[in-house]
Structure formats: C-alpha cells, structure tokens
Amino acid sequence: MQKLRRWSILVFFVAFTVHQGNAAQAEISFFRLFKTLSYEQTSNAQPSTLAIASGDATILYNDVNDFSTAQVNSTSPLSPMALTPSFTGAVSYGQLFATSGDLDTDFPDNTIYAFGISGGTLGTDAAALNTPATSIYASQVPYFNGTTYDQLQGMDPAAPFSFTFDGYAAPVGGNTPLIFFSITRDSDGAFIYGDSGANTLTSFLAPANTLEPNTAYTVSLIYSSRIDTPNAGFNGATAEVGYDLRTNLGFTTAVPEPASVCLLAMTGLGLLVGSRFRRSQIAN
C-alpha cells in the first residue's frame, strides 16, 4: 500500500506541475489526459518490468469561482469521470493499474474525451479532447545510465551530483517531447529539487548541499511525449494529451564522516564561546 501511495504522489505531482509557467490567459488554462507507465531502477541496468500504470484526466484553472462541478465523458467504462480537487488550481480523476492493458481499457486511445463544467462564473461549458489512434510513448524506458545507481548509494550530499541518462527520439505524432527530473524525500514525500527540458538532454546537475545526509530519497526521470493543441476550448484553453514513461530510483545519502561531525561540533562550540566573550565585553 505504501508503494502505491508513493507512485500515486509522483504521478499526480508531475501531472499538475508541468506547463504551469506557460498557462494561457484564460479562466481555464489546460484540459488534459495523461497515460503513464512507471518503472523502478534497482541496479545500473535499464529496468524492463512495469511497476505500475496510471491514467488521469485534469482541468487546470485560475479561480476557485470558475466552476463548481466538472466531469469527463467518453467511451471508457469509467465514464463519466467526476473531477475533484487534487491541488490548488486543479481538479482531476485518476486511477492506478497493474498492467498497461488495464490502463488502455479504462483510458482508451482513438477516443474523444468530452470535458464539461457547470456552475460558477463560467457557467455551463464543454470542450473536446481527441486522442491519437495509438499511444505515442517514447521508444525506450528512461533510466540513469553508467554507474549512476551505484554512485547514488551513500553519495556525499555536500558535493554536486550529475544524473546522467540517454535522450530519446521524439515519437511520431507528438509535438512536445520533454524530459522531467525530480527528487523527493521518502519520509514525507516533499519535493526537494527538479528540472526539465527538451528530449535531447542527457543530464541534470543537483547542486552541492541540495540533499541532507543519511536521508532516503527517490529520484524520478520522465520521458513525456505530448500533443498540445492551443485554443482548443473553454475560451482559449490548451488541450493536452500526454504519454509518459517514468522511472524511479531510490537511494540514501551518506552518513557524515566522524571528522566532519567533530568539526561541526568544534565550530559550534567556538561560536558559543565567542558569543559569550562578546557579551561579557559589552557588560564590562
């Protein structure tokens, strides 16, 4: 159950945060459908076994008064999907699946998804999102290459770390091929660091002291193939279909060296003595 929770947090966090900086100047900025196949890297090798699949439909908006209810209708057996608040500025419907076949059954391709809203200042409105004939995932599962996995186990958080991987060819039919990178803390799911860019990128650098010592983290790499259609409905909103391949890798940073701990303690003691000396000088 804990594993499912971790995957679902990562799925919906990324689905929500992507493209926020490019939102259209409309009450509703995006309405979109995402399908995701997730893997877990447990060695230096590229993973090949699916860990979990997910699908979600989302509306991103600017004002809580824009609408009061939202749903999506389609040929899916889950239809109608009632969208409920997931993050600030977003309502979503999502499901996790054990296989890609189950995902395709409930979130079919070659289908029109009709997004509808009612209530609020926008009143009743609807917009159609068209999915391609087949899924347009990247052709390879993302993973951190070379000896990155081994290097991460007990890595020194006081030093910068380069996360390396292969870029990927843009799938035919997509118009927005992207790569996303994020690090979250396992204990509370907190987002620690992230970056993104074009599908041709091959590394992301985490600056020194980004992470804490003796702490467990999960780093996520996503190859995201998207079809973006601007001004597709809801008075200027962008319709977006996304096919994500995601790989998670877990690691724990190093425990500080005894010499480092001693140095920190001596530094703290020196600051304390100096502070008391200055107070005594002022008092005299």
C-alpha positions as CSV (number, residue, x, y, z in Angstrom):
1,M,0.0,0.0,0.0
2,Q,2.9,2.3,0.8
3,K,4.4,1.7,-2.6
4,L,1.1,2.5,-4.4
5,R,0.9,5.7,-2.4
6,R,4.4,6.8,-3.4
7,W,3.8,6.1,-7.1
8,S,0.4,8.0,-6.9
9,I,2.0,11.0,-5.3
10,L,4.7,11.2,-8.0
11,V,2.1,10.7,-10.8
12,F,-0.2,13.4,-9.8
13,F,2.6,15.8,-8.6
14,V,4.2,15.8,-12.1
15,A,0.9,15.9,-13.9
16,F,-0.1,19.0,-12.0
17,T,3.2,21.0,-12.1
18,V,4.1,20.6,-15.8
19,H,3.4,23.6,-18.0
20,Q,2.2,25.9,-15.2
21,G,4.6,28.7,-16.4
22,N,3.1,28.6,-19.9
23,A,-0.6,28.7,-19.0
24,A,-2.9,30.6,-21.3
25,Q,-4.5,33.8,-20.0
26,A,-8.0,32.2,-19.7
27,E,-10.0,31.1,-16.7
28,I,-9.3,27.5,-17.7
29,S,-5.7,27.1,-18.9
30,F,-5.4,23.4,-19.7
31,F,-7.7,20.4,-20.0
32,R,-5.7,17.2,-20.5
33,L,-5.4,13.4,-20.4
34,F,-2.3,11.6,-19.3
35,K,-1.3,7.9,-19.5
36,T,1.8,6.8,-17.6
37,L,3.8,3.6,-17.4
38,S,6.1,3.6,-14.4
39,Y,9.3,1.5,-13.7
40,E,11.7,1.2,-10.8
41,Q,15.5,1.1,-11.3
42,T,17.2,-1.2,-8.8
43,S,20.7,-1.5,-10.4
44,N,22.8,0.1,-13.1
45,A,20.8,-1.7,-15.7
46,Q,17.7,-0.3,-17.6
47,P,14.5,-1.6,-16.0
48,S,12.2,-3.7,-18.1
49,T,9.4,-4.8,-15.8
50,L,6.4,-2.5,-15.4
51,A,5.9,-1.4,-11.7
52,I,2.5,0.3,-12.1
53,A,0.4,2.2,-14.7
54,S,-1.8,5.2,-14.3
55,G,-4.3,7.4,-16.1
56,D,-5.7,10.8,-15.2
57,A,-7.9,13.5,-16.6
58,T,-7.3,17.0,-15.3
59,I,-8.5,20.6,-15.7
60,L,-6.2,23.5,-14.6
61,Y,-7.9,26.7,-13.8
62,N,-7.2,30.2,-12.3
63,D,-10.1,30.9,-9.9
64,V,-12.0,28.7,-7.5
65,N,-15.2,30.5,-8.6
66,D,-14.8,29.5,-12.3
67,F,-17.0,26.4,-11.9
68,S,-18.4,24.2,-9.2
69,T,-18.5,20.8,-10.9
70,A,-16.5,19.1,-13.7
71,Q,-16.6,15.7,-15.4
72,V,-15.3,13.8,-18.5
73,N,-17.4,11.6,-20.7
74,S,-16.0,9.1,-23.2
75,T,-16.3,5.5,-24.3
76,S,-14.3,4.5,-21.2
77,P,-16.1,2.1,-18.8
78,L,-15.2,4.6,-16.1
79,S,-17.3,7.3,-17.8
80,P,-18.5,9.7,-16.5
81,M,-15.3,10.6,-14.6
82,A,-16.1,13.2,-11.9
83,L,-13.2,15.6,-11.4
84,T,-12.4,16.5,-7.9
85,P,-9.8,18.9,-6.3
86,S,-6.3,17.5,-6.4
87,F,-4.1,20.5,-6.0
88,T,-4.6,24.3,-5.8
89,G,-5.9,25.2,-9.3
90,A,-6.6,21.7,-10.5
91,V,-9.4,19.1,-10.5
92,S,-8.6,15.5,-11.5
93,Y,-9.8,12.0,-11.9
94,G,-7.1,9.3,-11.7
95,Q,-6.6,5.5,-11.4
96,L,-3.7,3.2,-10.9
97,F,-3.5,-0.1,-12.8
98,A,-1.4,-3.3,-12.6
99,T,-0.9,-3.6,-16.3
100,S,-0.7,-1.4,-19.4
101,G,-3.6,-3.4,-20.9
102,D,-5.9,-2.4,-18.0
103,L,-4.9,1.2,-18.4
104,D,-5.7,1.1,-22.1
105,T,-9.1,-0.4,-21.4
106,D,-10.1,2.3,-19.0
107,F,-8.3,5.2,-20.8
108,P,-8.7,4.1,-24.5
109,D,-6.9,5.8,-27.4
110,N,-8.6,6.8,-30.6
111,T,-11.3,8.3,-28.4
112,I,-12.9,11.7,-27.9
113,Y,-13.0,12.8,-24.2
114,A,-15.6,15.4,-23.6
115,F,-14.7,17.7,-20.7
116,G,-17.6,19.6,-19.2
117,I,-18.0,22.2,-16.4
118,S,-21.0,23.8,-14.7
119,G,-21.8,26.4,-12.1
120,G,-19.5,29.3,-11.1
121,T,-18.7,32.3,-13.2
122,L,-18.1,30.3,-16.4
123,G,-21.5,28.7,-16.3
124,T,-22.0,25.6,-18.3
125,D,-19.4,24.8,-21.0
126,A,-17.7,21.9,-22.7
127,A,-14.6,21.1,-24.8
128,A,-13.4,18.0,-26.7
129,L,-10.0,16.4,-26.4
130,N,-9.1,13.9,-29.2
131,T,-6.6,11.1,-28.5
132,P,-4.4,9.6,-31.2
133,A,-5.1,6.2,-32.8
134,T,-2.4,4.5,-30.6
135,S,-0.3,5.5,-27.6
136,I,2.8,7.6,-28.6
137,Y,5.2,6.7,-25.7
138,A,9.0,7.2,-26.2
139,S,10.6,4.1,-27.7
140,Q,12.8,3.3,-24.7
141,V,12.3,3.2,-20.9
142,P,14.2,6.0,-19.2
143,Y,17.0,5.1,-16.8
144,F,20.1,6.6,-15.2
145,N,23.0,5.2,-17.2
146,G,26.6,4.2,-16.5
147,T,27.2,3.5,-12.8
148,T,24.8,6.2,-11.6
149,Y,22.8,3.8,-9.5
150,D,25.9,2.6,-7.6
151,Q,27.3,6.1,-7.2
152,L,24.0,7.3,-5.6
153,Q,24.0,4.7,-2.9
154,G,25.7,6.5,0.0
155,M,26.5,9.6,-2.1
156,D,28.0,12.6,-0.4
157,P,25.3,15.3,-0.3
158,A,27.8,18.1,0.3
159,A,29.1,17.6,-3.3
160,P,27.3,18.3,-6.6
161,F,26.0,15.2,-8.4
162,S,25.4,14.8,-12.1
163,F,22.5,12.5,-13.0
164,T,23.2,11.1,-16.5
165,F,20.8,9.4,-18.9
166,D,20.1,9.0,-22.6
167,G,18.0,11.4,-24.6
168,Y,15.2,10.0,-26.8
169,A,13.8,10.5,-30.3
170,A,10.6,12.4,-30.5
171,P,7.7,9.9,-31.2
172,V,5.8,10.4,-34.5
173,G,2.6,12.3,-33.8
174,G,3.7,14.2,-30.8
175,N,4.6,17.9,-30.9
176,T,6.1,18.5,-27.4
177,P,8.7,15.9,-26.4
178,L,10.1,16.7,-22.9
179,I,12.2,15.3,-20.1
180,F,11.4,15.8,-16.4
181,F,13.6,15.2,-13.4
182,S,12.6,15.4,-9.7
183,I,13.9,14.4,-6.3
184,T,11.5,13.8,-3.4
185,R,12.2,12.9,0.2
186,D,10.8,9.4,1.1
187,S,9.9,10.2,4.7
188,D,7.2,12.8,3.8
189,G,7.1,12.9,0.0
190,A,8.4,16.5,0.0
191,F,9.6,17.8,-3.4
192,I,13.3,18.7,-3.0
193,Y,14.6,19.5,-6.4
194,G,13.5,19.4,-10.1
195,D,14.4,20.4,-13.6
196,S,13.1,19.8,-17.1
197,G,14.0,20.4,-20.7
198,A,13.9,19.0,-24.3
199,N,14.0,15.3,-25.2
200,T,17.7,15.7,-26.3
201,L,19.0,16.4,-22.8
202,T,21.4,13.8,-21.3
203,S,22.0,15.1,-17.7
204,F,20.7,17.2,-14.8
205,L,23.0,18.5,-12.1
206,A,21.9,18.6,-8.5
207,P,24.0,21.4,-6.7
208,A,26.0,20.7,-3.6
209,N,24.0,20.6,-0.3
210,T,20.7,20.1,-2.1
211,L,20.2,16.9,-0.1
212,E,20.6,16.1,3.6
213,P,23.0,13.4,4.9
214,N,21.7,10.0,6.0
215,T,18.3,10.6,4.2
216,A,16.3,8.4,1.8
217,Y,15.2,10.0,-1.5
218,T,13.5,8.9,-4.7
219,V,14.8,10.4,-8.0
220,S,12.4,10.3,-10.9
221,L,13.1,10.6,-14.7
222,I,10.3,11.0,-17.1
223,Y,10.2,10.9,-20.9
224,S,7.0,12.7,-21.7
225,S,5.6,12.7,-25.3
226,R,2.7,15.2,-25.7
227,I,0.3,16.6,-28.2
228,D,-0.6,20.2,-27.3
229,T,-3.4,22.0,-29.1
230,P,-3.7,25.7,-28.2
231,N,-7.1,27.4,-28.1
232,A,-8.9,24.1,-28.2
233,G,-11.8,25.1,-25.9
234,F,-13.0,26.8,-22.8
235,N,-12.3,30.2,-24.3
236,G,-8.6,29.8,-25.1
237,A,-7.5,26.8,-23.1
238,T,-4.9,24.3,-24.4
239,A,-5.9,20.6,-24.9
240,E,-3.1,18.3,-24.0
241,V,-2.6,14.5,-24.4
242,G,0.4,13.1,-22.6
243,Y,2.1,9.7,-22.8
244,D,4.7,9.4,-20.0
245,L,7.4,6.8,-19.3
246,R,8.6,7.2,-15.7
247,T,11.5,5.6,-13.9
248,N,12.0,5.9,-10.1
249,L,15.3,5.2,-8.3
250,G,15.6,5.0,-4.6
251,F,18.8,5.9,-2.7
252,T,20.1,7.0,0.7
253,T,22.8,9.7,1.2
254,A,25.9,9.1,3.2
255,V,26.2,9.4,7.0
256,P,28.6,12.4,7.8
257,E,32.2,11.3,8.4
258,P,33.2,11.4,12.1
259,A,35.8,14.1,11.3
260,S,33.1,16.2,9.8
261,V,30.8,15.8,12.8
262,C,33.7,16.7,15.1
263,L,34.5,19.8,13.0
264,L,30.9,20.9,13.1
265,A,30.8,20.4,16.9
266,M,34.0,22.4,17.3
267,T,32.7,25.1,15.1
268,G,29.5,25.3,17.1
269,L,31.5,25.4,20.4
270,G,33.7,28.1,19.0
271,L,30.7,30.2,18.1
272,L,29.2,29.7,21.5
273,V,32.4,30.7,23.3
274,G,32.9,33.8,21.1
275,S,29.3,34.9,21.7
276,R,29.7,34.6,25.5
277,F,33.0,36.5,25.3
278,R,31.4,39.4,23.3
279,R,28.5,39.6,25.8
280,S,31.0,39.8,28.7
281,Q,33.0,42.5,27.0
282,I,29.8,44.5,26.5
283,A,28.8,44.0,30.1
284,N,32.1,45.4,31.3
